[in-house]
Amino acid sequence: MSIPTDTPLTPAEIRRTALYSTLMLVPAGHVVTYGQLAEMAGLGRAARWVGRTLSQLPEGSRLPWHRVLGAGGRISLPAGTPSGDEQRARLRAEGLSIMNNRVDMRRHGWRQIEHYG
């Protein structure tokens, strides 16, 4: 069963679409915080909602969820867990170094305005 193309999106679908579209813009080798991502997606101060929504992505999602960190570049997912280890491996594969469970936001933080214009 397919959804007719003229069916309007629900508010929740609009929020998720804004989040996912913005996340797809974060280039390899760069990271954003949950709060920054919410702000850039036009979702205001919805950092916790962003974290919760990203934690519910379906298996095999192609979204670069691993590029989203806690405040100050802190990796929120615990080391030693499958998702935490995967995030660290993906970040390292993109050339980011992790020290004391943090990524240097001055060096690797993405500021959208710098990548346009």
C-alpha positions in Angstrom: 0.0 0.0 0.0 1.5 3.4 -1.0 0.7 6.8 0.4 -0.9 9.2 -2.1 1.5 11.9 -3.0 -1.0 14.7 -2.1 -1.2 13.5 1.5 0.3 16.3 3.7 3.1 15.3 6.1 2.3 15.2 9.8 4.2 17.6 12.1 6.3 14.7 13.3 7.2 13.8 9.7 8.1 17.4 9.0 10.4 17.5 12.0 12.1 14.2 11.1 12.5 15.3 7.5 14.1 18.6 8.6 16.5 16.7 10.9 17.5 14.1 8.4 18.0 16.6 5.6 20.2 18.7 7.8 22.2 15.8 9.1 22.9 14.7 5.5 24.7 18.0 5.0 27.4 17.4 7.6 30.5 16.4 5.7 32.8 13.6 6.5 35.5 14.6 8.9 33.2 17.0 10.7 30.8 16.8 13.6 28.0 18.7 15.2 26.4 18.6 18.6 22.8 17.5 19.1 21.9 21.0 20.0 23.6 22.5 16.9 21.9 20.0 14.7 18.5 20.9 16.2 19.2 24.6 15.7 20.4 24.2 12.1 17.3 22.1 11.2 15.0 24.8 12.5 13.9 22.8 15.5 15.0 25.2 18.2 16.3 23.8 21.5 15.4 20.2 20.7 18.8 18.5 21.4 17.2 15.7 23.5 14.6 15.0 20.8 17.4 14.8 18.2 19.3 12.2 20.3 16.1 10.2 20.9 15.2 10.3 17.2 18.7 9.3 16.0 18.7 6.4 18.5 15.6 5.0 16.8 17.0 4.9 13.2 16.4 1.7 11.4 19.2 -0.8 11.1 21.3 -0.1 8.0 20.4 3.6 7.9 22.7 5.6 5.6 22.4 8.8 7.7 25.7 9.8 9.2 24.4 9.6 12.8 28.0 9.0 14.1 28.8 12.7 13.3 26.5 13.9 16.1 28.0 14.4 19.5 27.1 15.7 22.9 27.9 19.2 24.1 31.5 20.1 23.9 32.2 17.3 21.5 31.6 14.5 24.1 30.7 11.1 22.7 27.5 10.2 24.3 27.5 6.5 23.5 29.4 4.4 26.0 32.7 2.7 24.9 32.4 -1.0 24.8 28.8 -1.0 23.5 28.2 -2.0 19.8 26.9 1.5 18.9 29.5 3.3 20.9 32.3 1.3 19.3 30.8 1.7 15.9 30.6 5.5 16.3 34.3 5.7 17.4 35.4 3.5 14.5 33.5 5.6 12.0 34.8 8.9 13.4 38.4 7.6 13.3 38.0 6.3 9.8 37.1 9.9 8.8 40.3 11.1 10.3 39.0 12.4 13.6 41.0 11.8 16.8 39.3 11.1 20.1 40.9 12.1 23.3 39.2 11.7 26.7 36.0 10.6 25.0 35.8 13.9 23.1 36.4 15.2 19.6 38.0 18.6 19.3 35.1 20.8 18.1 37.4 23.7 17.2 39.2 21.5 14.7 36.4 19.2 13.5 33.2 21.1 14.4 31.0 21.9 11.3 29.7 25.3 10.9 27.3 25.2 8.0 28.0 28.8 6.9 31.6 28.0 6.2 30.7 25.4 3.6 28.6 27.7 1.5 29.5 30.9 -0.3 
